Amino acid sequence: MTALETGVDQSAPEFAGNRAAMLDKLAELDAEHAKAVAGGGEKYTARHRKRGKLLARERIELLVDADAPFLEFSPLAAWGTDYQVGGSVVTGIGVIEGVECVLVASDPTVRGGSSNPWTLKKNLRAMEIAMGNRLPLVNLVESGGADLPAQKEIFIPGGKMFRELTRLSAAGIPTIALVFGNSTAGGAYVPGMSDHVVMIKERSKVFLGGPPLVKMATGEESDDESLGGAEMHARVSGLADYYALDEQDAIRIGRRIVARLNWRKHGPAPSAPAPEPLYDAEDLLGIVPTDLKVPFDPREVLARVVDGSDFDEFKPGYGSSLVTGWARVHGYPVGVLANAQGVLFSTESQKATQFIQLANQTDTPLIFLHNTTGYMVGREYEQAGMIKHGAMMINAVSNSTVPHISLLIGASYGAGHYGMCGRAYDPRFLFAWPSAKSAVMGPQQLAGVLSIVARQAAEGAGREYRDEDDAAMRAAVEQQIEAESLPMFLSGRLFDDGVIDPRDTRTVLGICLSAIHNGPVAGSNDFGVFRM
């Protein structure tokens, strides 16, 4: 065993201060999550219940196996916009009859479940996760289609949702639609393009155009049932494969469909047993400093996440501001790249490049723990080849084919965000801690750069550049960048898959790794040209 040792002192004032600050952030996070859970609010929730219907999360709870976890994606979608927090849809991974599935549930308490731009983004991300990890997709449908005032942002990109349904099916990944209410206009193509469709007696309404539109378009008089009711689709059109008597029956049938998929994972199984870490996950609340300029040792995080706190470090004496090494999480082998002192130098870049190649050679998934201010700048480092060495690392990350999981625990700035497999580099999953921040650079640095540029421009034009104007500009820029680099802002724009409690890190990683292994896990030897 090569178990990590800990230097954390729970009695230290710094630890207590970090813990208190993290708990405050988690309380803010809980308040925002509560807005998503509340959906359209008491009025529309009460109206929905009066109709004898279950809420979106209640449907999910009945659908997944008893006591099985549900890993929700992007619960803060649309945060900071005019749309309801949560994006009017619930998405995530849940286990149904022992099979990990991606679930997408419309929230009919928010404008009848109609889709706004954030609903679309969440749907597409859920499909991306289903495709990338070979997970069956289950749609729990009750939607009036596009939110018409926002049609200009939905109509053209929205077609991709239906395309992805057909691509999932073509890839042999089952798609299932449980229709709980309206599925109209473009929304009718969700059941129309799914492999398995369940409709509910006197509840499901699936048509391209409802009675008013049909009347306007053709002059034909019709009613909901004859035009698109469950019985019509089960007996006449054939769109419904199963006819359920009520919502609970539809959920029962949905579970039986998954049970009959004969689903098998293509990736290797985890080793058993998977020993718990030697140290308490509760300590994770006090490890990250409130000031991200203060470095912290990522080994303290790993000691509370990986199996048995067992970690074989790779090149420990070389490129020391990046920790690399091998471990297991819930029995799954992983390679870890974790920022230690923030800055990535040439040595760290070369070390990362070799390590990523080794992980691909052994078909080992990679976990990236972000706390970086980016690649080092300055004459000495530029002359030593910082650009080409950073490019080597980014090349390796870009062309690596083993699954990647990214976790932002501290700063994630500049090209360092790219080199550590940020969102644009397609990690299978990306989560953040409440302590994380991400932007092109730190607020003070960015404001300082703008100040220098503005001062030089004024001097070049022969204009006076007043210090008080400069101070006001810098303060405004710093405030803006600080706000735009915070986890809730970034998560609201789906730049991650959710902000998680640090204490849940091991569980979240375990769920992700298990989901990943539904598909084959294979590395690559094709990395293009590395500049030497």
C-alpha positions as CSV (number, residue, x, y, z in Angstrom):
1,M,0.0,0.0,0.0
2,T,1.1,3.5,-0.8
3,A,-1.4,5.3,1.4
4,L,-1.4,9.1,1.5
5,E,-0.7,10.8,4.8
6,T,-2.5,13.9,5.9
7,G,-1.3,17.1,7.4
8,V,-4.8,18.6,7.9
9,D,-5.3,20.1,11.4
10,Q,-9.0,20.3,12.1
11,S,-8.3,22.5,15.1
12,A,-6.4,25.2,13.1
13,P,-8.2,28.6,12.7
14,E,-7.5,28.5,9.0
15,F,-9.3,25.2,8.7
16,A,-12.3,26.5,10.7
17,G,-12.5,29.6,8.5
18,N,-12.3,27.7,5.3
19,R,-15.0,25.3,6.6
20,A,-17.3,28.1,7.6
21,A,-16.9,29.9,4.2
22,M,-17.7,26.6,2.4
23,L,-20.8,26.0,4.5
24,D,-22.0,29.5,3.7
25,K,-21.5,28.8,0.0
26,L,-23.4,25.5,0.3
27,A,-26.3,27.3,2.0
28,E,-26.5,29.7,-0.9
29,L,-26.4,26.8,-3.3
30,D,-29.2,25.0,-1.4
31,A,-31.4,28.1,-1.7
32,E,-30.9,28.2,-5.4
33,H,-31.6,24.5,-5.8
34,A,-34.8,25.0,-3.8
35,K,-36.0,27.4,-6.6
36,A,-35.5,24.7,-9.2
37,V,-37.3,22.1,-7.0
38,A,-40.2,24.6,-6.6
39,G,-40.7,24.7,-10.3
40,G,-43.5,27.0,-11.3
41,G,-44.4,27.8,-7.7
42,E,-47.2,26.9,-5.3
43,K,-50.1,28.0,-7.6
44,Y,-49.1,25.8,-10.6
45,T,-47.9,22.9,-8.4
46,A,-51.3,22.9,-6.7
47,R,-53.1,23.0,-10.0
48,H,-51.0,20.1,-11.3
49,R,-51.7,18.0,-8.2
50,K,-55.4,18.8,-8.4
51,R,-55.4,17.1,-11.8
52,G,-54.2,14.0,-10.1
53,K,-50.7,14.3,-11.6
54,L,-47.3,13.6,-10.1
55,L,-44.5,16.2,-10.2
56,A,-41.4,15.7,-12.4
57,R,-39.1,14.6,-9.5
58,E,-41.9,12.4,-8.1
59,R,-42.1,10.6,-11.4
60,I,-38.3,10.1,-11.4
61,E,-38.4,8.8,-7.8
62,L,-40.9,6.1,-8.7
63,L,-39.1,5.2,-11.9
64,V,-35.6,4.6,-10.4
65,D,-34.8,1.6,-8.2
66,A,-35.6,2.0,-4.5
67,D,-32.8,3.7,-2.6
68,A,-30.8,4.1,-5.9
69,P,-29.0,7.4,-6.3
70,F,-30.0,10.0,-8.8
71,L,-27.2,12.2,-10.1
72,E,-29.0,15.4,-11.3
73,F,-27.4,17.5,-14.1
74,S,-27.3,21.3,-14.2
75,P,-30.0,22.0,-11.6
76,L,-29.0,25.7,-11.8
77,A,-29.5,26.0,-15.5
78,A,-30.8,29.5,-16.5
79,W,-29.6,31.0,-13.1
80,G,-29.3,34.7,-13.5
81,T,-31.6,34.9,-16.5
82,D,-35.3,35.7,-16.9
83,Y,-36.2,32.0,-17.0
84,Q,-37.0,29.7,-14.1
85,V,-33.9,28.3,-12.4
86,G,-33.6,24.7,-13.6
87,G,-34.5,25.4,-17.2
88,S,-38.0,23.8,-16.9
89,V,-36.6,20.3,-17.1
90,V,-34.9,17.7,-14.8
91,T,-32.1,15.6,-16.2
92,G,-29.7,13.2,-14.7
93,I,-28.5,9.6,-14.3
94,G,-30.7,7.1,-12.4
95,V,-30.7,3.3,-12.1
96,I,-33.8,1.5,-13.4
97,E,-33.9,-2.3,-13.0
98,G,-30.2,-2.3,-12.4
99,V,-29.5,-0.4,-15.6
100,E,-28.0,3.1,-15.5
101,C,-30.1,5.4,-17.7
102,V,-30.2,9.1,-18.6
103,L,-33.5,10.6,-17.5
104,V,-35.1,13.7,-18.9
105,A,-38.3,14.9,-17.2
106,S,-40.3,17.9,-18.4
107,D,-41.5,20.1,-15.5
108,P,-45.2,20.9,-16.5
109,T,-45.6,23.4,-13.6
110,V,-43.3,25.9,-15.5
111,R,-45.3,27.3,-18.5
112,G,-46.8,23.9,-19.1
113,G,-43.4,22.3,-19.6
114,S,-42.7,24.3,-22.7
115,S,-39.1,24.5,-23.8
116,N,-37.1,27.6,-23.5
117,P,-33.4,28.0,-24.7
118,W,-32.1,26.5,-21.4
119,T,-34.5,23.6,-21.6
120,L,-33.0,22.8,-25.1
121,K,-29.4,23.1,-23.8
122,K,-30.1,20.7,-20.9
123,N,-31.9,18.3,-23.2
124,L,-29.0,18.3,-25.7
125,R,-26.4,17.9,-22.9
126,A,-28.4,14.9,-21.5
127,M,-28.4,13.3,-25.0
128,E,-24.6,14.0,-25.3
129,I,-24.0,12.2,-22.0
130,A,-26.3,9.3,-23.1
131,M,-24.4,8.9,-26.4
132,G,-20.9,9.4,-25.0
133,N,-21.4,6.8,-22.2
134,R,-23.8,4.4,-24.0
135,L,-26.7,5.0,-21.6
136,P,-30.3,4.3,-22.4
137,L,-32.4,7.5,-22.6
138,V,-35.8,7.8,-20.9
139,N,-37.9,10.8,-21.6
140,L,-40.7,11.6,-19.2
141,V,-42.7,13.8,-21.5
142,E,-45.3,16.5,-20.7
143,S,-44.6,19.6,-22.7
144,G,-46.5,22.1,-24.8
145,G,-43.5,22.3,-27.2
146,A,-41.5,25.5,-27.7
147,D,-42.0,28.6,-25.5
148,L,-43.3,30.6,-28.5
149,P,-41.9,34.0,-27.5
150,A,-38.4,32.5,-27.5
151,Q,-38.9,30.6,-30.7
152,K,-36.1,32.4,-32.5
153,E,-33.6,30.8,-30.1
154,I,-35.2,27.4,-30.1
155,F,-36.6,26.5,-33.5
156,I,-33.4,26.2,-35.6
157,P,-31.0,24.6,-33.0
158,G,-34.0,22.6,-31.6
159,G,-34.0,20.3,-34.6
160,K,-30.8,18.7,-33.2
161,M,-32.8,17.2,-30.4
162,F,-34.7,15.0,-32.8
163,R,-31.6,14.2,-34.8
164,E,-29.9,13.0,-31.7
165,L,-32.8,10.7,-30.8
166,T,-32.4,8.9,-34.1
167,R,-28.6,8.8,-33.8
168,L,-28.9,7.2,-30.3
169,S,-31.2,4.5,-31.8
170,A,-28.8,3.9,-34.7
171,A,-26.0,3.5,-32.2
172,G,-28.0,0.7,-30.5
173,I,-28.7,2.9,-27.4
174,P,-32.4,2.5,-26.5
175,T,-34.7,5.5,-26.3
176,I,-37.9,5.4,-24.3
177,A,-40.7,7.9,-24.1
178,L,-43.3,7.9,-21.2
179,V,-45.9,10.4,-22.2
180,F,-47.6,11.9,-19.2
181,G,-49.5,14.7,-20.9
182,N,-49.2,17.0,-23.9
183,S,-46.5,16.3,-26.4
184,T,-47.4,18.7,-29.2
185,A,-46.0,20.3,-32.3
186,G,-42.2,19.6,-32.4
187,G,-42.6,17.8,-29.1
188,A,-44.6,15.1,-30.8
189,Y,-41.4,13.9,-32.5
190,V,-40.0,12.9,-29.1
191,P,-42.3,9.8,-28.9
192,G,-42.3,9.7,-32.7
193,M,-38.5,9.1,-32.8
194,S,-38.2,7.0,-29.7
195,D,-37.8,3.2,-29.8
196,H,-40.4,2.5,-27.1
197,V,-43.5,4.6,-26.3
198,V,-45.9,4.4,-23.4
199,M,-49.1,6.6,-23.4
200,I,-51.6,7.0,-20.6
201,K,-55.4,6.7,-20.9
202,E,-57.1,10.1,-21.2
203,R,-53.8,11.9,-20.3
204,S,-51.4,11.6,-23.2
205,K,-52.0,14.0,-26.1
206,V,-49.6,13.7,-29.0
207,F,-50.3,15.6,-32.2
208,L,-48.4,17.9,-34.6
209,G,-51.2,20.4,-34.4
210,G,-53.9,20.7,-31.8
211,P,-57.6,21.2,-32.6
212,P,-57.3,25.0,-32.9
213,L,-54.4,24.8,-35.3
214,V,-56.1,22.0,-37.3
215,K,-59.2,24.2,-37.5
216,M,-57.1,27.2,-38.7
217,A,-55.1,25.1,-41.2
218,T,-57.7,22.8,-42.7
219,G,-61.1,23.9,-41.4
220,E,-61.5,20.4,-39.8
221,E,-63.3,20.1,-36.5
222,S,-61.6,17.6,-34.1
223,D,-61.1,16.9,-30.4
224,D,-58.0,16.0,-28.4
225,E,-58.8,12.3,-28.1
226,S,-59.6,11.5,-31.7
227,L,-56.7,13.7,-32.9
228,G,-53.9,12.5,-30.6
229,G,-55.2,10.6,-27.5
230,A,-53.5,7.6,-26.1
231,E,-56.3,5.2,-27.2
232,M,-56.2,6.4,-30.7
233,H,-52.4,6.1,-30.9
234,A,-52.6,2.6,-29.3
235,R,-55.4,1.3,-31.6
236,V,-55.3,3.3,-34.8
237,S,-52.0,5.1,-35.6
238,G,-49.8,2.6,-33.8
239,L,-47.6,5.3,-32.3
240,A,-48.2,4.0,-28.8
241,D,-46.5,0.7,-28.0
242,Y,-48.0,0.4,-24.6
243,Y,-51.3,1.7,-23.1
244,A,-51.1,2.6,-19.4
245,L,-54.1,3.2,-17.2
246,D,-52.5,5.9,-15.1
247,E,-49.1,7.5,-14.3
248,Q,-48.1,4.8,-11.9
249,D,-48.9,2.1,-14.5
250,A,-46.9,4.0,-17.1
251,I,-43.9,4.0,-14.7
252,R,-44.4,0.3,-14.1
253,I,-44.4,-0.4,-17.8
254,G,-41.3,1.8,-18.3
255,R,-39.4,-0.2,-15.7
256,R,-40.4,-3.4,-17.4
257,I,-39.2,-2.1,-20.8
258,V,-35.7,-1.4,-19.3
259,A,-35.7,-4.8,-17.6
260,R,-36.2,-6.4,-21.0
261,L,-33.4,-4.5,-22.8
262,N,-30.9,-7.3,-22.0
263,W,-28.5,-4.5,-21.3
264,R,-24.8,-5.3,-20.7
265,K,-21.9,-3.1,-20.0
266,H,-19.0,-3.1,-22.5
267,G,-16.4,-1.7,-20.1
268,P,-14.4,-3.7,-17.5
269,A,-16.0,-4.2,-14.1
270,P,-14.6,-2.6,-11.0
271,S,-12.3,-4.5,-8.7
272,A,-13.8,-5.7,-5.4
273,P,-13.6,-4.8,-2.6
274,A,-13.2,-1.0,-2.8
275,P,-12.0,0.2,0.6
276,E,-13.1,3.6,1.9
277,P,-10.6,6.4,2.2
278,L,-8.7,6.5,5.4
279,Y,-9.8,10.1,6.2
280,D,-13.1,11.7,6.7
281,A,-14.8,13.4,3.7
282,E,-16.0,16.0,6.1
283,D,-12.5,17.4,6.1
284,L,-13.0,18.5,2.5
285,L,-15.0,21.5,3.7
286,G,-11.9,23.0,5.3
287,I,-9.1,22.2,2.8
288,V,-9.7,24.9,0.1
289,P,-8.7,28.4,1.3
290,T,-11.1,31.2,1.0
291,D,-8.4,33.1,-0.9
292,L,-7.6,31.0,-4.0
293,K,-4.2,32.7,-4.2
294,V,-3.2,30.6,-1.2
295,P,-2.0,27.2,-2.4
296,F,-3.2,24.0,-1.0
297,D,-2.1,20.4,-1.5
298,P,-4.5,18.4,-3.7
299,R,-3.2,15.2,-2.1
300,E,-5.3,16.1,0.9
301,V,-8.4,16.0,-1.4
302,L,-7.3,12.7,-3.0
303,A,-6.7,11.1,0.4
304,R,-10.4,11.6,1.1
305,V,-11.7,10.5,-2.3
306,V,-9.7,7.5,-3.7
307,D,-10.0,3.9,-2.5
308,G,-8.1,3.3,0.7
309,S,-6.3,6.7,0.2
310,D,-4.0,4.7,-1.9
311,F,-2.1,6.7,-4.5
312,D,1.0,5.9,-6.6
313,E,2.5,9.3,-7.6
314,F,4.1,9.6,-11.0
315,K,7.2,11.8,-11.3
316,P,6.8,13.3,-7.7
317,G,10.0,15.3,-7.9
318,Y,9.5,16.7,-11.4
319,G,7.1,19.5,-12.3
320,S,5.9,19.6,-8.7
321,S,3.1,22.1,-9.3
322,L,1.1,19.3,-11.0
323,V,0.4,16.1,-9.1
324,T,0.0,13.0,-11.3
325,G,-0.5,9.4,-10.3
326,W,-2.6,6.3,-10.2
327,A,-5.5,5.3,-7.9
328,R,-8.9,3.6,-7.8
329,V,-12.3,5.1,-7.1
330,H,-15.0,2.7,-6.2
331,G,-12.9,-0.1,-7.7
332,Y,-12.3,1.7,-11.0
333,P,-8.7,2.4,-12.0
334,V,-8.0,6.1,-12.7
335,G,-5.2,8.4,-13.5
336,V,-5.2,11.7,-11.7
337,L,-3.9,15.1,-12.8
338,A,-4.2,17.7,-10.0
339,N,-2.9,21.2,-9.8
340,A,-0.8,21.9,-6.7
341,Q,0.6,25.4,-6.8
342,G,-1.6,27.0,-9.5
343,V,0.8,27.8,-12.3
344,L,1.7,25.3,-15.1
345,F,5.3,25.5,-16.2
346,S,7.1,23.7,-19.1
347,T,8.0,20.8,-16.8
348,E,4.4,20.3,-15.7
349,S,3.2,20.4,-19.3
350,Q,5.7,17.8,-20.4
351,K,4.9,15.6,-17.4
352,A,1.2,15.8,-18.1
353,T,1.7,14.9,-21.7
354,Q,3.7,11.8,-20.9
355,F,1.2,10.8,-18.2
356,I,-1.8,11.2,-20.5
357,Q,-0.1,9.0,-23.1
358,L,0.5,6.4,-20.5
359,A,-3.1,6.4,-19.4
360,N,-4.1,5.9,-23.0
361,Q,-1.7,3.1,-23.4
362,T,-3.3,1.3,-20.4
363,D,-7.0,2.3,-21.2
364,T,-7.2,4.1,-17.9
365,P,-9.8,6.9,-17.4
366,L,-8.4,10.3,-16.3
367,I,-9.6,12.7,-13.5
368,F,-8.6,16.3,-13.7
369,L,-8.7,18.4,-10.4
370,H,-8.5,22.0,-11.4
371,N,-6.7,24.7,-9.4
372,T,-4.7,26.6,-11.9
373,T,-4.0,30.2,-12.9
374,G,-2.8,29.1,-16.3
375,Y,0.5,28.6,-18.1
376,M,3.5,30.7,-16.9
377,V,4.2,33.9,-18.7
378,G,7.4,36.0,-18.9
379,R,10.5,36.4,-21.1
380,E,12.4,33.5,-19.4
381,Y,9.6,31.1,-19.8
382,E,8.7,32.1,-23.3
383,Q,12.3,31.6,-24.4
384,A,12.3,28.2,-22.7
385,G,9.4,27.1,-24.9
386,M,6.4,27.6,-22.7
387,I,4.0,27.9,-25.7
388,K,5.1,24.7,-27.4
389,H,5.2,22.8,-24.1
390,G,1.7,24.0,-23.2
391,A,0.6,23.1,-26.7
392,M,1.9,19.5,-26.1
393,M,-0.3,19.1,-23.1
394,I,-3.3,20.5,-24.9
395,N,-2.6,18.2,-27.8
396,A,-2.5,15.2,-25.5
397,V,-5.8,16.2,-23.8
398,S,-7.5,16.9,-27.1
399,N,-6.5,13.6,-28.7
400,S,-6.8,11.3,-25.7
401,T,-9.6,8.9,-26.1
402,V,-9.9,7.4,-22.6
403,P,-12.8,9.0,-20.7
404,H,-12.1,12.2,-18.9
405,I,-13.8,13.6,-15.8
406,S,-13.0,17.2,-14.7
407,L,-13.6,18.7,-11.3
408,L,-13.1,22.4,-10.6
409,I,-12.1,22.7,-7.0
410,G,-10.3,26.0,-7.1
411,A,-9.2,28.5,-9.8
412,S,-9.4,27.4,-13.4
413,Y,-8.1,30.3,-15.5
414,G,-6.8,30.9,-19.0
415,A,-5.4,28.2,-21.2
416,G,-4.8,26.2,-18.0
417,H,-8.5,25.5,-18.1
418,Y,-8.0,24.0,-21.5
419,G,-5.0,22.0,-20.7
420,M,-6.8,20.5,-17.7
421,C,-9.7,19.4,-19.9
422,G,-12.2,22.2,-19.5
423,R,-15.7,22.2,-21.0
424,A,-14.5,22.8,-24.6
425,Y,-12.4,19.7,-24.5
426,D,-15.4,17.4,-24.0
427,P,-14.8,15.7,-20.7
428,R,-17.5,13.0,-20.1
429,F,-18.5,14.9,-17.0
430,L,-17.5,18.2,-15.4
431,F,-18.5,19.3,-12.0
432,A,-17.5,22.2,-9.7
433,W,-17.1,22.8,-6.0
434,P,-18.7,26.0,-4.6
435,S,-15.1,27.3,-4.1
436,A,-14.3,27.2,-7.8
437,K,-13.8,30.1,-10.1
438,S,-13.2,30.2,-13.9
439,A,-12.4,33.0,-16.3
440,V,-9.9,34.0,-19.0
441,M,-7.8,35.3,-16.0
442,G,-8.2,36.5,-12.4
443,P,-10.2,39.7,-11.9
444,Q,-7.3,41.8,-10.7
445,Q,-5.0,40.6,-13.6
446,L,-7.7,41.3,-16.2
447,A,-8.5,44.7,-14.8
448,G,-4.8,45.5,-14.6
449,V,-4.2,44.5,-18.3
450,L,-7.1,46.8,-19.4
451,S,-5.7,49.6,-17.3
452,I,-2.3,49.3,-18.9
453,V,-3.8,49.2,-22.4
454,A,-6.1,52.2,-21.7
455,R,-3.2,54.2,-20.2
456,Q,-1.0,53.5,-23.3
457,A,-3.9,54.4,-25.6
458,A,-4.4,57.8,-23.8
459,E,-0.7,58.6,-23.9
460,G,-0.6,57.7,-27.6
461,A,-3.5,60.0,-28.3
462,G,-2.1,62.8,-26.2
463,R,-5.0,62.6,-23.7
464,E,-4.9,62.9,-19.9
465,Y,-5.5,59.6,-18.1
466,R,-6.7,60.3,-14.6
467,D,-5.9,58.0,-11.8
468,E,-9.4,58.3,-10.3
469,D,-11.0,57.2,-13.7
470,D,-8.5,54.3,-13.8
471,A,-9.5,53.2,-10.3
472,A,-13.2,53.3,-11.1
473,M,-12.7,51.3,-14.3
474,R,-10.6,48.7,-12.5
475,A,-13.1,48.3,-9.7
476,A,-16.0,47.9,-12.1
477,V,-14.1,45.3,-14.2
478,E,-13.0,43.4,-11.2
479,Q,-16.6,43.3,-9.9
480,Q,-17.9,42.1,-13.2
481,I,-15.3,39.4,-13.7
482,E,-15.6,38.2,-10.2
483,A,-19.4,37.8,-10.6
484,E,-19.0,36.0,-14.0
485,S,-16.3,33.6,-12.7
486,L,-18.4,32.2,-9.8
487,P,-19.9,28.7,-9.9
488,M,-23.6,29.6,-9.9
489,F,-23.1,31.9,-12.9
490,L,-21.1,29.3,-14.8
491,S,-23.4,26.5,-13.9
492,G,-26.4,28.6,-14.9
493,R,-24.9,28.6,-18.4
494,L,-24.3,24.9,-18.4
495,F,-20.5,25.3,-18.4
496,D,-20.5,22.4,-16.0
497,D,-22.8,19.6,-15.1
498,G,-23.5,20.9,-11.6
499,V,-22.0,22.4,-8.5
500,I,-21.6,19.7,-5.9
501,D,-21.0,19.4,-2.1
502,P,-17.3,18.5,-1.7
503,R,-18.3,15.7,0.7
504,D,-20.2,14.1,-2.2
505,T,-17.2,14.0,-4.5
506,R,-16.3,10.3,-4.1
507,T,-20.0,9.3,-4.7
508,V,-20.3,11.6,-7.8
509,L,-17.1,10.3,-9.3
510,G,-18.2,6.7,-8.6
511,I,-21.5,7.2,-10.4
512,C,-19.7,8.8,-13.3
513,L,-17.2,6.1,-13.6
514,S,-19.8,3.4,-13.4
515,A,-21.8,5.1,-16.2
516,I,-18.7,5.5,-18.3
517,H,-18.1,1.8,-18.2
518,N,-21.4,1.1,-20.0
519,G,-19.3,1.7,-23.1
520,P,-15.8,0.4,-24.0
521,V,-12.9,2.2,-22.5
522,A,-10.0,2.4,-25.0
523,G,-7.0,4.7,-25.3
524,S,-5.4,6.2,-28.4
525,N,-1.8,6.3,-29.8
526,D,-2.7,9.0,-32.3
527,F,-1.7,12.3,-30.9
528,G,-0.6,14.2,-33.9
529,V,2.7,16.2,-34.0
530,F,4.2,17.2,-30.7
531,R,6.5,20.2,-31.1
532,M,9.8,19.5,-29.4
